[in-house]
Amino acid sequence: MVHNFNAGPSILPKEVFEQASEAVLNYQNSGLSILEIGHRTSTFQAVMDEARALVKELMQLDADREVLFLHGGASTQFMQVPMNLLDDKETAAYSDTGVWGIKAIKEAKLFGKVEVVCTGKESNYTIIPKDFAVPNDAKYFHITTNNTIYGSQWQKIPKTSIPLIGDMSSDIFSRVIDFNAFDLIYAGAQKNMGPAGVNLLVVNPAILGKVKRAIPSIMDYRNHIKEGSMFNTPPVFAVFVCMLTLRWLKALGGVPAIEKLNDAKATLLYHEIDNNPLFTGTVAKEDRSKMNACFVMNNPSLEETFLNFTKQKNIVGIKGHRLVGGFRASLYNALPISSVEILVQAMKEFTLLHA
Ligand SMILES: *Cc1c(COP(=O)(O)O)cnc(C)c1O
């Protein structure tokens, strides 16, 4: 068995892969593949309906929230959000908590003014900023709820009087939060939900239709809402696999149940990082991500040796992002705690050999 700590695309439940492979060969004994049926058929409509309904149920969304599955990755939303919400004389507030936030800021500047109300830059993004004010006259406030690269996470969602927007690409469905506190949530699927190529979008339609610019049809959220997320051919296979993952999550007990498992995994790994003399966590304890644990070795010349040591134990995907170095273990929903136990065991064994 391979222990898959990849940051994205990343681990999904094995049973989802099994069901998805069957569906590619012969979907529901129709003699047809899920890949070769029309998206307007009742067969695919049922997939889209169930996927959207599961999102509403698992996130306990208010009745007015709309759920869409859109083409493109989260990076598309860096542009599509301001295109739909920000006019060129208006200001949007953004938080800068690392690479993804910075990229979102860059795109928003193409459409209007951006006020960066807080940044973790001085600490090299090892903290989530705490004391800052969001201007009441900004159109919206954007946060990256989990910083996949630096391994930090907003543990408390900030309260705002203006619409709150969250890039939840790497912690969607991983923990209990009030999803209705957000007026718009987006997440690329490939970290915690499904294959790359589709975005989940949850939007409060009351915030739409206020900008003066003409929005290309395919970019206008209202068109996708009107057409029930079938404005054009959706990424059918990616939506199908998301639906299977959401079914799996529901059967497991939903978000509260997975949160418990995720807490246990993160506690186990961070406990070892904090107590092992060879390793140090890179992020302030209270801001650590439960999805992406980043850590380095106190003696960096041992890092290569440790990486090879873990490879022999079938541990894959723990090499850190080049901006942080060291290691990053991604602990997404589908990763079993047994894989974390193997990693922790490897850290202990390595320490006996090298401390
Ligand atoms: C991975 C990631 C993205 C980018 O996703 P793409 O699908 O590659 O566009 C954006 N934001 C966060 C938080 C991510 O983890």
PDBQT file of the ligand as one rigid body, heavy atoms in Angstrom, charges set to zero:
ROOT
HETATM    1  C1  LIG A 401      -4.477  24.438  -5.560  1.00  0.00    +0.000 C 
HETATM    2  C2  LIG A 401      -5.051  25.723  -5.152  1.00  0.00    +0.000 A 
HETATM    3  C3  LIG A 401      -5.441  26.708  -6.085  1.00  0.00    +0.000 A 
HETATM    4  C4  LIG A 401      -5.225  26.561  -7.575  1.00  0.00    +0.000 C 
HETATM    5  O1  LIG A 401      -5.998  25.566  -8.124  1.00  0.00    +0.000 OA
HETATM    6  P1  LIG A 401      -5.937  25.304  -9.699  1.00  0.00    +0.000 P 
HETATM    7  O2  LIG A 401      -6.977  24.242  -9.856  1.00  0.00    +0.000 OA
HETATM    8  O3  LIG A 401      -4.565  24.826 -10.023  1.00  0.00    +0.000 OA
HETATM    9  O4  LIG A 401      -6.279  26.559 -10.399  1.00  0.00    +0.000 OA
HETATM   10  C5  LIG A 401      -6.007  27.867  -5.606  1.00  0.00    +0.000 A 
HETATM   11  N1  LIG A 401      -6.188  28.056  -4.296  1.00  0.00    +0.000 NA
HETATM   12  C6  LIG A 401      -5.828  27.143  -3.370  1.00  0.00    +0.000 A 
HETATM   13  C7  LIG A 401      -6.074  27.424  -1.925  1.00  0.00    +0.000 C 
HETATM   14  C8  LIG A 401      -5.247  25.949  -3.768  1.00  0.00    +0.000 A 
HETATM   15  O5  LIG A 401      -4.885  25.048  -2.855  1.00  0.00    +0.000 OA
ENDROOT
TORSDOF 0
